[in-house]
């Protein structure tokens, strides 16, 4: 353990291991970030679609409400 070559090999091995872990961590972080961005965009498109459907149903319900009010008015007047 007193040979300089042994300490050099230990240093090179430690540097390679640390570099590999850094590379893997960076790649994993980028992958998770990309998937998160994709999920966010899909959720946003779903939100837009659902809001459009709710707006359509609001229009239908308001039309139905007016029709029921008209029928009720006719029924109670006679």
C-alpha positions as CSV (number, residue, x, y, z in Angstrom):
1,X,0.0,0.0,0.0
2,X,3.0,2.3,0.1
3,X,3.7,2.1,-3.7
4,X,2.7,5.3,-5.6
5,X,1.2,3.2,-8.4
6,X,-1.3,1.7,-6.0
7,X,-2.4,5.2,-4.8
8,X,-2.6,6.3,-8.4
9,X,-4.9,3.4,-9.3
10,X,-7.0,4.1,-6.2
11,X,-7.4,7.7,-7.3
12,X,-8.2,6.8,-10.9
13,X,-10.8,4.3,-9.7
14,X,-12.4,6.8,-7.4
15,X,-12.5,9.4,-10.1
16,X,-14.0,7.0,-12.6
17,X,-16.6,5.9,-10.1
18,X,-17.5,9.5,-9.1
19,X,-17.7,10.5,-12.7
20,X,-20.0,7.6,-13.6
21,X,-22.3,8.3,-10.7
22,X,-22.4,12.0,-11.7
23,X,-23.2,11.0,-15.3
24,X,-26.0,8.6,-14.2
25,X,-27.5,11.2,-11.9
26,X,-27.5,13.8,-14.6
27,X,-29.1,11.5,-17.1
28,X,-31.7,10.3,-14.6
29,X,-32.6,13.9,-13.7
30,X,-33.0,14.9,-17.3
31,X,-35.2,11.9,-18.0
32,X,-37.4,12.5,-15.0
33,X,-37.7,16.2,-16.0
34,X,-38.7,15.4,-19.5
35,X,-41.3,12.9,-18.4
36,X,-42.6,15.5,-15.9
37,X,-42.9,18.1,-18.6
38,X,-44.8,15.6,-20.9
39,X,-47.2,14.7,-18.1
40,X,-47.8,18.4,-17.4
41,X,-48.6,19.1,-21.0
42,X,-51.0,16.2,-21.1
43,X,-52.7,17.3,-17.9
44,X,-53.0,20.8,-19.3
45,X,-54.6,19.6,-22.5
46,X,-57.0,17.4,-20.5
47,X,-57.9,20.5,-18.4
48,X,-58.6,22.5,-21.5
49,X,-60.8,19.7,-23.0
50,X,-62.7,19.3,-19.7
51,X,-63.3,23.1,-19.4
52,X,-64.7,23.1,-23.0
53,X,-67.0,20.2,-22.1
54,X,-68.2,21.9,-18.9
55,X,-68.9,25.1,-20.9
56,X,-71.0,23.1,-23.4
57,X,-72.9,21.6,-20.6
58,X,-73.5,25.0,-19.0
59,X,-75.0,26.2,-22.2
60,X,-77.2,23.1,-22.4
61,X,-78.3,23.5,-18.8
62,X,-79.1,27.1,-19.1
63,X,-81.3,26.4,-22.2
64,X,-83.0,23.6,-20.4
65,X,-83.6,25.9,-17.4
66,X,-85.2,28.5,-19.5
67,X,-87.5,25.8,-21.1
68,X,-88.5,24.4,-17.8
69,X,-89.2,27.9,-16.5
70,X,-91.4,28.6,-19.5
71,X,-93.3,25.3,-19.0
72,X,-93.7,25.9,-15.3
73,X,-95.0,29.4,-16.0
74,X,-97.5,28.1,-18.5
75,X,-98.6,25.3,-16.1
76,X,-99.1,27.5,-13.1
77,X,-100.9,30.2,-15.1
78,X,-103.6,27.8,-16.4
